Amino acid sequence: MGLGLFGTPLYVNEKCLVFSAFVLAVYWLPHSKTWQHSVIAGFILACLAYVMLAWYDYIYDCNDKLRPTILGWMWGWAKPPSYSKEFNALPVKYKKIVRTVDIVVLVSLLALAFSPYVRVF
């Protein structure tokens, strides 16, 4: 949506409205009873939104495309091919950092997912 900000014309961007409706629909799904599952659902929602924005940039040839980020190893398969090319061009050192952070995040999320079902003495 331009909304007249930063010298842009006032117009409605239908794609942004659909994206916002998707995020709201997921937000209003039934909530889990444990806070751990709410954290996981929030993470998944944020990642889906991020991947959808990457595809939006790719399809509509936006100038400000999303670059490889920390969760690139985990979600790179779901992003446009240009993202994979940029990620593969990174130095090995940075790829290892990204992979390590992604594994730590994934293990943390799995621990949160199963923690409500584990009894600790």
DSSP file (Angstrom, degrees, kcal/mol; ACC not computed):
  #  RESIDUE AA STRUCTURE BP1 BP2  ACC     N-H-->O    O-->H-N    N-H-->O    O-->H-N    TCO  KAPPA ALPHA  PHI   PSI    X-CA   Y-CA   Z-CA
    1    1 A M              0   0    0      0, 0.0    11,-0.2     0, 0.0     9,-0.1   0.000 360.0 360.0 360.0 129.0    0.0    0.0    0.0
    2    2 A G    >   +     0   0    0      9,-1.0     3,-2.2     7,-0.1     6,-0.2   0.934 360.0 179.8 -75.4 -47.4    1.4    3.3   -1.0
    3    3 A L  T 3  S-     0   0    0      8,-0.7     7,-0.2     1,-0.3     3,-0.1   0.647  70.0 -77.8  52.9  17.7   -0.8    5.4    1.3
    4    4 A G  T >  S+     0   0    0      5,-0.8     3,-0.7     1,-0.2    -1,-0.3   0.573  90.3 147.0  74.8   7.8    1.0    8.5    0.0
    5    5 A L  G X   +     0   0    0     -3,-2.2     3,-1.8     1,-0.2    -1,-0.2  -0.532  64.9   4.2 -80.5 145.3    4.1    7.9    2.1
    6    6 A F  G 3  S-     0   0    0      1,-0.3    -1,-0.2    -2,-0.2    -2,-0.1   0.823 134.0 -55.1  54.6  37.8    7.6    8.8    0.9
    7    7 A G  G <  S+     0   0    0     -3,-0.7    -1,-0.3     1,-0.3    -2,-0.2   0.600 101.2 137.7  77.3  10.9    6.2   10.4   -2.3
    8    8 A T    <   -     0   0    0     -3,-1.8    -1,-0.3    -6,-0.2     2,-0.0  -0.597  58.2-104.8 -87.5 152.2    4.3    7.3   -3.4
    9    9 A P        -     0   0    0      0, 0.0    -5,-0.8     0, 0.0     2,-0.8  -0.337  37.0-101.4 -71.4 158.4    0.8    7.7   -4.8
   10   10 A L        +     0   0    0     -7,-0.2     2,-0.3    -8,-0.2     0, 0.0  -0.723  67.0 133.5 -82.2 112.6   -2.2    6.7   -2.7
   11   11 A Y        -     0   0    0     -2,-0.8    -9,-1.0     2,-0.0    -8,-0.7  -0.965  53.9-112.4-153.4 165.1   -3.3    3.2   -3.9
   12   12 A V        -     0   0    0     -2,-0.3     2,-0.8   -11,-0.2     3,-0.1  -0.913  20.5-149.6-106.7 128.3   -4.4   -0.2   -2.6
   13   13 A N     >  -     0   0    0     -2,-0.5     4,-1.6     1,-0.2     3,-0.4  -0.862   4.4-162.1 -98.5 108.9   -2.1   -3.1   -3.2
   14   14 A E  H  > S+     0   0    0     -2,-0.8     4,-2.3     1,-0.2     5,-0.2   0.852  88.2  58.3 -60.8 -35.9   -4.3   -6.2   -3.4
   15   15 A K  H  > S+     0   0    0      1,-0.2     4,-2.3     2,-0.2    -1,-0.2   0.887 105.3  49.8 -63.8 -38.0   -1.3   -8.5   -2.9
   16   16 A C  H  > S+     0   0    0     -3,-0.4     4,-2.5     2,-0.2    -1,-0.2   0.873 109.5  52.0 -67.5 -36.2   -0.5   -6.9    0.4
   17   17 A L  H  X S+     0   0    0     -4,-1.6     4,-2.3     2,-0.2    -2,-0.2   0.904 110.1  48.1 -66.5 -40.4   -4.1   -7.2    1.5
   18   18 A V  H  X S+     0   0    0     -4,-2.3     4,-2.2     2,-0.2    -2,-0.2   0.921 112.3  49.4 -64.7 -43.5   -4.1  -10.9    0.7
   19   19 A F  H  X S+     0   0    0     -4,-2.3     4,-2.2     1,-0.2    -2,-0.2   0.923 111.9  48.2 -61.2 -44.9   -0.9  -11.4    2.6
   20   20 A S  H  X S+     0   0    0     -4,-2.5     4,-2.5     1,-0.2    -1,-0.2   0.887 110.1  52.3 -63.4 -39.1   -2.3   -9.5    5.6
   21   21 A A  H  X S+     0   0    0     -4,-2.3     4,-2.6     2,-0.2    -1,-0.2   0.890 108.1  51.9 -64.3 -38.7   -5.5  -11.6    5.5
   22   22 A F  H  X S+     0   0    0     -4,-2.2     4,-2.3     2,-0.2     5,-0.2   0.942 110.6  47.1 -61.2 -47.9   -3.3  -14.8    5.5
   23   23 A V  H  X S+     0   0    0     -4,-2.2     4,-2.3     1,-0.2    -2,-0.2   0.913 114.1  47.7 -62.5 -42.5   -1.4  -13.7    8.5
   24   24 A L  H  X S+     0   0    0     -4,-2.5     4,-2.3     2,-0.2    -1,-0.2   0.904 109.5  53.4 -64.9 -40.7   -4.6  -12.7   10.3
   25   25 A A  H  < S+     0   0    0     -4,-2.6     4,-0.2     1,-0.2    -2,-0.2   0.918 112.1  44.4 -61.3 -43.0   -6.3  -16.0    9.4
   26   26 A V  H >< S+     0   0    0     -4,-2.3     3,-1.3     1,-0.2    -1,-0.2   0.901 111.5  54.1 -67.3 -39.2   -3.4  -17.9   10.9
   27   27 A Y  H 3< S+     0   0    0     -4,-2.3    -2,-0.2     1,-0.3    -1,-0.2   0.876 107.9  50.1 -62.1 -37.4   -3.3  -15.7   14.0
   28   28 A W  T 3< S+     0   0    0     -4,-2.3    -1,-0.3    -5,-0.1    -2,-0.2   0.367  83.0 115.5 -88.3   6.3   -7.0  -16.3   14.7
   29   29 A L  S <  S-     0   0    0     -3,-1.3    -3,-0.0    -4,-0.2    -4,-0.0  -0.317  88.7 -70.9 -62.9 159.1   -6.8  -20.1   14.4
   30   30 A P        -     0   0    0      0, 0.0     2,-0.2     0, 0.0    -1,-0.2  -0.286  57.5-127.3 -55.5 135.2   -7.5  -21.9   17.7
   31   31 A H        -     0   0    0     -3,-0.1     2,-0.1     1,-0.1     7,-0.1  -0.546  17.6-115.4 -87.1 149.7   -4.7  -21.2   20.2
   32   32 A S        -     0   0    0     -2,-0.2    -1,-0.1     2,-0.2     6,-0.0  -0.359  17.2-125.6 -77.7 163.8   -2.9  -24.0   22.0
   33   33 A K  S    S+     0   0    0     -2,-0.1     2,-0.4     4,-0.0    -1,-0.1   0.707  89.2  68.6 -84.2 -20.5   -3.1  -24.3   25.8
   34   34 A T  S  > S-     0   0    0      1,-0.1     4,-1.3     0, 0.0     3,-0.3  -0.793  75.3-138.1-104.3 144.6    0.6  -24.3   26.4
   35   35 A W  H  > S+     0   0    0     -2,-0.4     4,-2.1     1,-0.2     5,-0.2   0.800 102.0  63.9 -67.4 -27.9    2.9  -21.3   25.9
   36   36 A Q  H  > S+     0   0    0      1,-0.2     4,-2.0     2,-0.2    -1,-0.2   0.917 103.3  46.4 -63.0 -42.6    5.5  -23.5   24.3
   37   37 A H  H  > S+     0   0    0     -3,-0.3     4,-2.5     1,-0.2    -1,-0.2   0.821 108.9  56.0 -70.9 -29.7    3.2  -24.4   21.4
   38   38 A S  H  X S+     0   0    0     -4,-1.3     4,-2.3     2,-0.2    -1,-0.2   0.890 106.6  50.6 -65.8 -38.6    2.3  -20.7   21.0
   39   39 A V  H  X S+     0   0    0     -4,-2.1     4,-2.3     2,-0.2    -2,-0.2   0.921 111.7  47.5 -63.5 -43.7    6.0  -19.9   20.6
   40   40 A I  H  X S+     0   0    0     -4,-2.0     4,-2.6     2,-0.2    -2,-0.2   0.920 111.5  49.9 -65.0 -43.5    6.3  -22.6   17.9
   41   41 A A  H  X S+     0   0    0     -4,-2.5     4,-2.5     1,-0.2    -1,-0.2   0.901 110.9  50.4 -62.2 -40.0    3.2  -21.4   16.1
   42   42 A G  H  X S+     0   0    0     -4,-2.3     4,-2.5     2,-0.2    -1,-0.2   0.900 110.2  49.8 -63.3 -40.9    4.5  -17.9   16.1
   43   43 A F  H  X S+     0   0    0     -4,-2.3     4,-2.5     2,-0.2    -2,-0.2   0.928 111.9  47.4 -63.4 -45.4    7.9  -19.0   14.8
   44   44 A I  H  X S+     0   0    0     -4,-2.6     4,-2.7     2,-0.2     5,-0.2   0.909 112.1  50.4 -64.0 -41.6    6.2  -21.0   12.0
   45   45 A L  H  X S+     0   0    0     -4,-2.5     4,-2.4     2,-0.2    -1,-0.2   0.924 111.5  48.1 -61.2 -44.8    4.0  -18.0   11.1
   46   46 A A  H  X S+     0   0    0     -4,-2.5     4,-2.2     2,-0.2    -2,-0.2   0.907 113.0  47.9 -63.6 -41.3    6.9  -15.6   11.0
   47   47 A C  H  X S+     0   0    0     -4,-2.5     4,-2.6     2,-0.2     5,-0.2   0.910 111.5  49.7 -67.3 -41.8    8.9  -18.0    8.8
   48   48 A L  H  X S+     0   0    0     -4,-2.7     4,-2.6     1,-0.2    -2,-0.2   0.915 111.3  49.6 -62.2 -42.0    6.0  -18.6    6.4
   49   49 A A  H  X S+     0   0    0     -4,-2.4     4,-2.2    -5,-0.2    -1,-0.2   0.910 111.3  49.7 -62.1 -41.5    5.5  -14.8    6.1
   50   50 A Y  H  X S+     0   0    0     -4,-2.2     4,-1.8     2,-0.2    -2,-0.2   0.911 112.3  46.4 -64.7 -43.6    9.2  -14.4    5.4
   51   51 A V  H  X S+     0   0    0     -4,-2.6     4,-2.2     2,-0.2    -2,-0.2   0.904 111.3  52.5 -66.1 -40.9    9.2  -17.1    2.7
   52   52 A M  H  X S+     0   0    0     -4,-2.6     4,-2.3     1,-0.2    -2,-0.2   0.891 108.5  50.7 -62.4 -38.8    6.1  -15.6    1.2
   53   53 A L  H  X S+     0   0    0     -4,-2.2     4,-2.6     2,-0.2    -1,-0.2   0.872 107.2  54.1 -66.3 -35.9    7.7  -12.2    1.0
   54   54 A A  H  X S+     0   0    0     -4,-1.8     4,-1.9     2,-0.2    -2,-0.2   0.923 111.0  45.0 -63.0 -43.3   10.7  -13.7   -0.7
   55   55 A W  H  X S+     0   0    0     -4,-2.2     4,-3.1     2,-0.2     5,-0.3   0.877 110.6  54.7 -68.1 -36.4    8.5  -15.2   -3.4
   56   56 A Y  H  X S+     0   0    0     -4,-2.3     4,-2.5     1,-0.2    -2,-0.2   0.939 109.2  47.7 -59.7 -47.4    6.6  -11.9   -3.7
   57   57 A D  H  <>S+     0   0    0     -4,-2.6     5,-2.1     1,-0.2     4,-0.3   0.892 115.4  46.2 -59.7 -40.1    9.9  -10.1   -4.3
   58   58 A Y  H ><5S+     0   0    0     -4,-1.9     3,-0.7     3,-0.2    -2,-0.2   0.932 115.0  43.9 -69.9 -47.5   10.9  -12.7   -6.9
   59   59 A I  H 3<5S+     0   0    0     -4,-3.1    -2,-0.2     1,-0.2    -3,-0.2   0.904 121.2  38.4 -67.5 -42.4    7.6  -12.8   -8.8
   60   60 A Y  T 3<5S-     0   0    0     -4,-2.5    -1,-0.2    -5,-0.3    -2,-0.2   0.252 106.7-123.4 -97.4  13.1    7.0   -9.0   -8.9
   61   61 A D  T < 5 -     0   0    0     -3,-0.7    -3,-0.2    -4,-0.3    -4,-0.1   0.893  38.8-170.2  50.4  53.0   10.7   -8.2   -9.5
   62   62 A C      < -     0   0    0     -5,-2.1     3,-0.2    -6,-0.2    -1,-0.1  -0.378  25.4-134.6 -71.6 152.4   11.1   -5.9   -6.5
   63   63 A N  S    S+     0   0    0      1,-0.2     2,-1.2    -2,-0.1    -1,-0.1   0.845  97.5  58.6 -76.1 -34.8   14.2   -3.9   -6.1
   64   64 A D  S    S+     0   0    0      3,-0.0    -1,-0.2    -7,-0.0     2,-0.1  -0.623  77.3 179.0 -98.7  74.9   14.8   -4.6   -2.4
   65   65 A K        -     0   0    0     -2,-1.2     2,-0.2    -3,-0.2   -11,-0.1  -0.445  35.0-103.1 -77.2 150.0   15.0   -8.4   -2.5
   66   66 A L        -     0   0    0    -13,-0.1    -1,-0.1    -2,-0.1     3,-0.1  -0.534  38.2-147.7 -72.0 136.0   15.6  -10.4    0.7
   67   67 A R        -     0   0    0     -2,-0.2    16,-0.1     1,-0.2    -1,-0.0  -0.487  36.7 -67.2 -97.9 169.5   19.2  -11.6    1.0
   68   68 A P        -     0   0    0      0, 0.0     2,-0.2     0, 0.0    -1,-0.2  -0.345  63.5-178.7 -57.4 135.7   20.5  -14.8    2.7
   69   69 A T    >   -     0   0    0     -3,-0.1     3,-1.8    -2,-0.0     4,-0.2  -0.625  43.3 -76.9-129.0-174.6   19.9  -14.6    6.4
   70   70 A I  T >  S+     0   0    0      1,-0.3     3,-0.6    -2,-0.2    32,-0.3   0.861 127.9  47.1 -57.1 -41.4   20.5  -16.7    9.5
   71   71 A L  T 3> S+     0   0    0      1,-0.2     4,-2.1     2,-0.1    -1,-0.3   0.115  80.0 112.0 -90.1  24.1   17.6  -19.1    8.9
   72   72 A G  H <> S+     0   0    0     -3,-1.8     4,-1.4     1,-0.2    -1,-0.2   0.813  72.6  52.3 -67.5 -32.3   18.7  -19.6    5.3
   73   73 A W  H <4 S+     0   0    0     -3,-0.6     4,-0.3    -4,-0.2    -1,-0.2   0.894 113.3  44.1 -70.9 -39.2   19.8  -23.2    5.7
   74   74 A M  H  4 S+     0   0    0     -4,-0.2    -2,-0.2     1,-0.2     3,-0.2   0.884 129.2  24.0 -73.5 -39.4   16.4  -24.2    7.2
   75   75 A W  H >X S+     0   0    0     -4,-2.1     3,-1.3     1,-0.1     4,-0.5   0.362  89.8 101.5-112.0   4.2   14.2  -22.3    4.8
   76   76 A G  G >< S+     0   0    0     -4,-1.4     3,-1.0     1,-0.3     8,-0.2   0.831  76.6  61.8 -59.6 -33.7   16.3  -22.0    1.7
   77   77 A W  G 34 S+     0   0    0     -4,-0.3    -1,-0.3     1,-0.2    -2,-0.1   0.774 104.4  49.3 -63.3 -26.2   14.5  -24.9    0.0
   78   78 A A  G <4 S+     0   0    0     -3,-1.3    -1,-0.2    -4,-0.1    -2,-0.2   0.541  98.2  84.6 -92.2  -7.6   11.2  -23.0    0.1
   79   79 A K  S << S-     0   0    0     -3,-1.0     5,-0.1    -4,-0.5   -28,-0.1  -0.428  91.8 -76.9 -94.2 168.8   12.6  -19.7   -1.3
   80   80 A P    >>  -     0   0    0      0, 0.0     4,-1.2     0, 0.0     3,-1.0  -0.150  45.0-107.8 -60.7 158.2   13.1  -18.7   -5.0
   81   81 A P  H 3> S+     0   0    0      0, 0.0     4,-2.0     0, 0.0     5,-0.2   0.816 116.3  62.9 -58.7 -32.7   16.0  -20.1   -6.9
   82   82 A S  H 3> S+     0   0    0      1,-0.2     4,-2.0     2,-0.2     5,-0.2   0.856  99.8  54.7 -63.3 -32.7   17.9  -16.7   -6.9
   83   83 A Y  H <> S+     0   0    0     -3,-1.0     4,-2.6     1,-0.2    -1,-0.2   0.919 106.2  51.1 -65.1 -42.7   18.1  -16.9   -3.1
   84   84 A S  H  X S+     0   0    0     -4,-1.2     4,-2.7     1,-0.2    -2,-0.2   0.887 108.0  52.8 -62.3 -38.8   19.7  -20.4   -3.3
   85   85 A K  H  X S+     0   0    0     -4,-2.0     4,-1.2     2,-0.2    -1,-0.2   0.926 111.3  45.8 -62.4 -44.2   22.3  -19.0   -5.8
   86   86 A E  H  < S+     0   0    0     -4,-2.0     4,-0.5     2,-0.2    -2,-0.2   0.901 113.4  49.7 -65.7 -40.2   23.2  -16.2   -3.4
   87   87 A F  H >< S+     0   0    0     -4,-2.6     3,-1.3     1,-0.2    -2,-0.2   0.918 109.5  50.9 -65.0 -42.5   23.3  -18.5   -0.4
   88   88 A N  H 3< S+     0   0    0     -4,-2.7    -1,-0.2     1,-0.3    -2,-0.2   0.761 104.5  59.2 -66.1 -24.1   25.6  -21.0   -2.3
   89   89 A A  T 3< S+     0   0    0     -4,-1.2    -1,-0.3    -5,-0.2    -2,-0.2   0.596  83.6 106.4 -80.6 -10.7   27.9  -18.1   -3.2
   90   90 A L  S <  S-     0   0    0     -3,-1.3    -3,-0.0    -4,-0.5     5,-0.0  -0.314  84.3 -95.8 -65.5 151.2   28.5  -17.3    0.5
   91   91 A P     >  -     0   0    0      0, 0.0     4,-1.9     0, 0.0     3,-0.5  -0.328  33.5-113.3 -62.9 152.8   31.9  -18.2    2.0
   92   92 A V  H  > S+     0   0    0      1,-0.2     4,-2.4     2,-0.2     5,-0.2   0.852 115.3  61.5 -57.1 -37.1   32.0  -21.6    3.8
   93   93 A K  H  > S+     0   0    0      1,-0.2     4,-1.7     2,-0.2    -1,-0.2   0.920 107.0  43.5 -57.2 -46.2   32.6  -19.8    7.1
   94   94 A Y  H  > S+     0   0    0     -3,-0.5     4,-2.6     1,-0.2    -1,-0.2   0.861 110.5  55.4 -70.7 -35.3   29.3  -18.0    6.9
   95   95 A K  H  X S+     0   0    0     -4,-1.9     4,-2.6     1,-0.2    -1,-0.2   0.895 107.6  50.3 -62.6 -38.7   27.4  -21.1    5.7
   96   96 A K  H  X S+     0   0    0     -4,-2.4     4,-2.5     2,-0.2    -2,-0.2   0.897 110.0  49.9 -66.1 -39.7   28.6  -22.9    8.8
   97   97 A I  H  X S+     0   0    0     -4,-1.7     4,-2.5     2,-0.2     5,-0.2   0.941 112.6  47.1 -62.8 -46.9   27.5  -20.1   11.0
   98   98 A V  H  X S+     0   0    0     -4,-2.6     4,-2.5     1,-0.2    -2,-0.2   0.928 113.3  48.4 -60.6 -46.2   24.0  -20.1    9.4
   99   99 A R  H  X S+     0   0    0     -4,-2.6     4,-2.4     2,-0.2    -1,-0.2   0.907 111.6  49.8 -61.9 -42.5   23.8  -23.9    9.7
  100  100 A T  H  X S+     0   0    0     -4,-2.5     4,-2.4     2,-0.2    -2,-0.2   0.931 112.2  46.6 -63.4 -46.3   24.8  -23.8   13.3
  101  101 A V  H  X S+     0   0    0     -4,-2.5     4,-2.6     1,-0.2    -1,-0.2   0.920 112.4  51.2 -62.2 -42.9   22.3  -21.2   14.2
  102  102 A D  H  X S+     0   0    0     -4,-2.5     4,-2.7   -32,-0.3    -1,-0.2   0.901 110.1  48.6 -61.8 -41.3   19.5  -23.0   12.3
  103  103 A I  H  X S+     0   0    0     -4,-2.4     4,-2.7     2,-0.2     5,-0.2   0.911 111.4  49.9 -65.8 -41.7   20.3  -26.3   14.1
  104  104 A V  H  X S+     0   0    0     -4,-2.4     4,-2.3     2,-0.2    -2,-0.2   0.922 113.1  46.8 -62.0 -43.7   20.2  -24.5   17.5
  105  105 A V  H  X S+     0   0    0     -4,-2.6     4,-2.5     2,-0.2    -2,-0.2   0.925 113.4  48.8 -63.6 -44.6   16.9  -22.9   16.7
  106  106 A L  H  X S+     0   0    0     -4,-2.7     4,-2.3     2,-0.2    -2,-0.2   0.913 112.4  46.9 -63.4 -43.9   15.5  -26.2   15.4
  107  107 A V  H  X S+     0   0    0     -4,-2.7     4,-2.4     2,-0.2    -1,-0.2   0.901 112.2  51.5 -64.5 -40.6   16.6  -28.2   18.5
  108  108 A S  H  X S+     0   0    0     -4,-2.3     4,-2.4    -5,-0.2    -2,-0.2   0.914 110.5  48.4 -62.3 -42.8   15.2  -25.4   20.7
  109  109 A L  H  X S+     0   0    0     -4,-2.5     4,-2.4     2,-0.2    -2,-0.2   0.897 111.0  50.0 -65.9 -39.8   11.8  -25.5   18.9
  110  110 A L  H  X S+     0   0    0     -4,-2.3     4,-1.9     2,-0.2    -1,-0.2   0.903 110.2  50.8 -63.9 -39.9   11.7  -29.3   19.2
  111  111 A A  H  X S+     0   0    0     -4,-2.4     4,-1.5     1,-0.2    -2,-0.2   0.914 111.5  47.9 -63.0 -42.2   12.5  -29.1   22.9
  112  112 A L  H  < S+     0   0    0     -4,-2.4    -2,-0.2     1,-0.2    -1,-0.2   0.888 109.0  54.8 -64.3 -38.1    9.7  -26.5   23.3
  113  113 A A  H  < S+     0   0    0     -4,-2.4    -1,-0.2     1,-0.2    -2,-0.2   0.882 118.3  32.4 -63.8 -38.4    7.3  -28.8   21.4
  114  114 A F  H >< S+     0   0    0     -4,-1.9     3,-1.4     1,-0.2     4,-0.4   0.568  94.5  89.4 -98.0  -9.2    7.8  -31.8   23.6
  115  115 A S  G >< S+     0   0    0     -4,-1.5     3,-1.1     1,-0.3    -1,-0.2   0.832  81.3  59.1 -61.9 -33.6    8.4  -30.0   26.9
  116  116 A P  G 3  S+     0   0    0      0, 0.0    -1,-0.3     0, 0.0    -2,-0.1   0.751 108.0  48.3 -65.5 -18.9    4.7  -30.0   27.9
  117  117 A Y  G <  S+     0   0    0     -3,-1.4     2,-0.5    -4,-0.1    -2,-0.2   0.456  94.9  85.4 -99.5  -2.0    4.6  -33.8   27.7
  118  118 A V    <   -     0   0    0     -3,-1.1     2,-0.5    -4,-0.4    -4,-0.0  -0.879  67.6-146.3-105.6 126.1    7.8  -34.5   29.7
  119  119 A R        -     0   0    0     -2,-0.5     2,-0.5     2,-0.0    -2,-0.0  -0.788   9.9-159.2 -91.8 129.8    7.5  -34.8   33.5
  120  120 A V              0   0    0     -2,-0.5    -2,-0.0     1,-0.1     0, 0.0  -0.916 360.0 360.0-108.0 133.1   10.5  -33.5   35.4
  121  121 A F              0   0    0     -2,-0.5    -1,-0.1     0, 0.0    -2,-0.0   0.478 360.0 360.0 -75.3 360.0   10.9  -34.8   38.9
